[in-house]
Amino acid sequence: MFLIRNESGALLCTFALSNQLPDYYPEHLKTYSNIWLIKSVCAKLQETRYTVRKIIRKVIEIAPENQIKKIYLDCVVDNPILESYYQRYGFKRIAIAEHPRYKQNMVIMVFNI
């Protein structure tokens, strides 16, 4: 778990790694082993963009030494700016799935190591 705070200590963003994909991901993706899922919540991406870059790069960097072959993440389909942000790091859109709790379509992305 990564917690990102500003100088005054206010929480701006969290990043968590998991080895289990959410229930709303397509079943064929759940057959893979050696995966990580990045889940993040950012209140102010503009304030955290440099730290977020470091975290994404670090996760990608340490994945091979942890035998990780794929890194997944998702974002709301209505947020093309965030999707293109992740694409800059090499993540590719592979599916769209409805989030059962929020009733929103999510873009599912993968980074292949």
C-alpha positions in Angstrom: 0.0 0.0 0.0 1.3 3.4 -0.9 -0.1 6.5 0.8 0.6 9.9 -0.8 0.2 13.0 1.3 1.0 16.7 0.7 3.3 18.8 2.9 0.6 19.4 5.5 -0.2 15.7 5.8 -3.5 15.7 3.9 -4.1 12.4 2.0 -4.1 12.9 -1.7 -3.9 9.4 -3.1 -3.6 5.7 -2.3 -2.2 2.9 -4.4 -2.6 -0.8 -3.4 -1.3 -4.0 -5.1 -3.3 -7.2 -5.1 -2.8 -10.6 -6.6 -6.6 -11.1 -7.1 -8.7 -9.4 -9.8 -12.1 -8.0 -9.0 -15.3 -10.0 -9.6 -16.3 -7.7 -12.5 -13.3 -8.5 -14.6 -13.9 -11.0 -17.4 -13.4 -14.6 -16.4 -10.7 -15.3 -19.0 -8.4 -12.8 -17.3 -8.8 -14.5 -13.9 -7.1 -17.7 -15.2 -3.7 -16.0 -15.3 -1.3 -16.4 -12.3 1.6 -14.1 -11.5 -0.4 -10.9 -11.8 -0.7 -7.7 -9.8 -3.7 -5.4 -9.8 -3.1 -1.7 -9.0 -6.1 0.0 -7.4 -5.8 3.7 -6.8 -7.9 6.5 -5.5 -6.5 10.0 -6.2 -8.3 13.1 -5.0 -6.0 15.5 -6.9 -4.0 13.8 -9.6 -2.5 17.1 -10.7 -0.9 17.5 -7.2 0.4 14.0 -7.2 1.4 13.4 -10.8 5.2 13.2 -10.1 4.8 10.8 -7.2 2.3 8.7 -9.1 4.8 8.5 -11.9 7.4 7.2 -9.5 5.0 4.6 -8.0 3.9 3.3 -11.4 7.5 3.0 -12.6 8.5 1.3 -9.3 5.7 -1.2 -9.5 6.7 -2.0 -13.1 10.4 -2.2 -12.1 9.9 -4.6 -9.2 7.4 -6.9 -11.0 9.9 -9.2 -12.7 11.8 -9.9 -9.5 8.5 -11.0 -7.9 7.7 -13.3 -10.9 4.9 -11.0 -12.0 4.0 -11.3 -15.7 1.0 -8.9 -16.0 -0.1 -5.8 -14.2 -3.8 -4.8 -14.4 -5.6 -1.6 -13.5 -8.9 0.0 -14.5 -10.4 3.5 -14.7 -13.8 4.9 -15.5 -14.5 4.8 -19.2 -15.7 8.4 -19.1 -12.1 9.5 -18.1 -10.1 9.4 -21.3 -7.4 11.7 -19.8 -6.6 9.1 -17.1 -6.7 6.3 -19.6 -4.2 8.1 -21.8 -2.1 8.8 -18.7 -1.8 5.0 -18.1 -1.1 4.4 -21.8 2.0 6.5 -21.5 3.4 3.9 -19.3 2.6 1.0 -21.7 -0.8 -0.1 -20.4 -3.2 -1.2 -23.1 -7.0 -1.3 -23.0 -8.1 -4.9 -23.2 -11.8 -4.9 -22.1 -14.7 -2.8 -20.8 -16.7 -4.1 -17.8 -19.5 -2.7 -15.7 -18.6 -2.1 -12.1 -21.4 -3.7 -10.1 -21.4 -1.3 -7.2 -21.0 2.0 -9.1 -22.9 0.9 -12.3 -20.2 2.5 -14.4 -18.3 1.1 -17.3 -14.6 0.6 -16.5 -11.8 0.4 -18.9 -9.6 -2.6 -18.0 -5.9 -2.1 -18.9 -2.9 -4.4 -18.8 0.9 -4.0 -18.8 2.7 -7.1 -20.0 6.1 -7.6 -18.5 
